[in-house]
Amino acid sequence: MSRKWRPSLWLVLGGALVGTLGLSLVGLVVLRYLGPEIGFRPAAVLLAIVIGLATLALGVLLVRLLLRPVSELSRRAEAVRMGQSKGADPLEHYGTQELHRLGQSVLDMAQALQRREASIRTFADHVTHELKTPVSAIRAAAELLEDSPELNPEDRQLVIQIQGAAQQMQDQLSALHRITAAREPAYHGSCRLNDILANLQVQHPDLDLTVRGGDIALPLSGQGLQIVLTHLLDNASQHRATRLTVEVTQERTTPTIRFADDGPGVSPGNQAHVFEPFFTSRRDTGGTGMGLPIVRNLLQAHGAEIALVPTDKGACFMVSFLDGHRTAKR
């Protein structure tokens, strides 16, 4: 297969500048020498036609060599951001040599990211699948030992610890599966907080939930928003919060969500670690440390960020939809 010749960007831009300058000089020559022969008005009309055709040809050339490849590369980058596999396919038109190298580098990076994402999902699925059997066996063995009448109090306490450890392993495996699934950008759309408010109140009857700005459109599907809110409400409830305020505001086309509870808050030493996988301050009560990482991964996959806001009382999280206006229009 022969290699297709592509002009360099310097040649295209230099040719465009030289062509523009050349047309100006040709115009002066035509008016100077052809005007007296056929008249200045016909010469001007002829010159306008020639310049128009030359400009049209130059425009077509620039569109083909610059605009089309850049636009197509932009669409491919958007497809990769949306999680579509076609985003890493080769471009039909690369234009100049520089755009060819840039486009190929971007597509190679997209393929590497897709392979890395696929390997993470595959590893997580493999680990959760392979460890299901031994974890189930441990739980079954612990249940059999618990039913034995020959256990002394010390042995029975050890069996309870084994059951707790098995349950903790099961919770970690489930959380690992959820966090890899949360990286899939599958919740594009738009919804309002009021659309899912009733479900949230049913799931968390112990929380006094106050909502402001519930009619503002958010660039996330109802299912995705409910996952985010459910984890945040669970986090507040597990840290003994009784009241939680959710406030949605919007500046121009960028909405934000503020979550504030009346719980004990996050200690200064833990604030830098709350979004780290498996980090939790309540390991002894069954915490997996995966709720907030799941929320962060899901939001990042949809062009949003979540941050812990320092407060004097309780915990406060802020979600910012950085490119929400584009997602909401889909």
Buried (B, 14 or more C-beta within 10 A) or exposed (E): EEEEEBBEBEEBBEBBEEBEEEBEEBBEEBBEEBBEEEEEEEBBEEBEEBBEEBEEEBEEBBEEBBEBBBEBBEEBBEBBBBBBEEBBEEBEBBBBBBBBEBBEEBBEEBBEEBEEBEEEBEEBBEBBEEBEEEBEEBBEBBEEBBEEEEBEEEEEEBBEEBBEBBBBBBBBBEBBBBBBBBBEBBBBBBBBBEBBBEEBBEBBEEBBBEBEBBEBBBBBBBEBBBBBBBBBBBBBBBBEBEBBBBBBEBEEEBBBBBBBBBBEBBEEEBBEEBBEBBBBBEEEEEBBBBBBBBBBBBBBBBBBEBEBEEEEEBBBBBBBBBBBBEBBEE
